[in-house]
Amino acid sequence: MKLTPYIEYLLEDAFTELGPIAVKRMFGGYGYYLEGRIFAFSGPDDGLMFKVNEETSKKYIAMGGEQFIYEGHKSKKPTHMPYWTVPDEVIEDRVKLAEWARESASLSSDK
């Protein structure tokens, strides 16, 4: 799989506090997995989104995050997905990014 410069940055720099991360194609972008659990998504236009639930979404909203809406269905209306944009200030802080990523991975039932 050919990775974009942004994905290479995430894997080789931003996510270094997390350990090994697996990447798979998803929704026309890429899904990121920590210990077999999906925790993040980046779309075809880059930008990083973490998986959230009703409780954790509050901090994303408070920091100006936006919810990912999947519009790739041929026969369905746009679907609000449980992924929200990660604020730049979190992406730029490896320790905070790792904390938020682990929290997102803990929400996933994938394993």
C-alpha positions in Angstrom: 0.0 0.0 0.0 1.4 3.4 -1.0 1.2 5.8 1.9 0.8 9.5 1.7 3.4 11.9 3.3 0.8 12.7 6.0 0.4 9.0 6.9 4.1 8.5 6.9 4.4 11.5 9.3 1.8 9.9 11.6 3.4 6.5 11.6 7.0 7.6 11.8 6.7 10.7 14.1 3.3 11.5 15.7 2.4 8.0 16.8 5.9 7.0 18.1 4.6 6.9 21.7 2.1 4.2 20.8 4.2 1.4 19.5 3.3 -0.5 16.3 0.3 0.7 14.4 -1.4 -1.2 11.6 -2.9 0.7 8.7 -5.8 -0.6 6.4 -7.8 0.9 3.6 -11.2 2.2 4.9 -14.0 4.5 3.5 -11.7 5.7 0.7 -9.0 6.6 3.4 -7.1 4.7 6.0 -8.0 3.1 9.3 -5.3 2.9 12.1 -5.2 0.0 14.5 -3.5 -0.3 17.9 -3.2 -3.8 19.3 -5.9 -5.0 16.8 -8.4 -2.2 17.8 -9.3 0.5 15.4 -8.8 3.9 16.9 -8.4 6.4 14.1 -9.2 7.2 10.5 -7.7 9.6 8.0 -9.6 10.5 4.8 -8.5 10.8 1.3 -7.7 14.5 1.9 -5.7 13.6 5.0 -6.7 15.0 8.4 -6.8 12.7 11.4 -10.0 11.6 13.2 -10.3 9.5 16.3 -13.1 7.1 17.2 -15.3 8.6 19.9 -18.5 7.8 21.9 -21.1 10.1 23.3 -19.0 11.0 26.4 -15.6 11.4 24.7 -17.0 13.4 21.8 -17.6 16.3 24.2 -13.9 17.3 24.3 -13.7 17.1 20.5 -16.7 19.4 20.2 -15.3 21.8 22.8 -12.0 22.1 20.9 -13.8 22.7 17.5 -13.7 19.2 16.2 -15.9 18.0 13.4 -17.7 14.7 12.9 -16.8 12.6 9.9 -19.8 12.1 7.5 -19.5 9.2 5.1 -21.0 10.0 1.7 -19.8 7.1 -0.3 -22.9 5.0 -0.2 -24.7 4.5 -3.5 -28.1 3.9 -2.1 -28.0 5.5 1.4 -28.0 9.0 2.7 -24.8 10.5 4.2 -24.0 8.6 7.4 -22.6 10.2 10.6 -19.7 8.1 11.7 -18.2 7.9 15.2 -15.0 9.7 14.2 -14.1 13.3 15.0 -11.2 15.4 13.8 -8.3 15.6 16.2 -7.3 19.2 17.2 -3.9 20.3 15.8 -2.7 21.0 19.4 -3.3 17.4 20.2 -1.6 16.1 17.1 1.5 18.2 17.8 1.8 16.8 21.4 3.0 13.2 21.1 2.1 12.4 24.7 -1.4 13.9 24.5 -1.9 12.3 21.1 -1.0 8.9 22.6 -3.4 9.4 25.5 -6.2 10.3 23.2 -5.4 7.4 20.8 -5.4 4.9 23.7 -8.7 6.2 24.8 -10.1 5.8 21.3 -8.8 2.3 21.0 -10.4 1.4 24.3 -13.8 2.2 22.7 -13.4 -0.3 19.9 -14.9 -3.7 20.0 -12.7 -4.8 17.0 -10.0 -7.3 18.0 
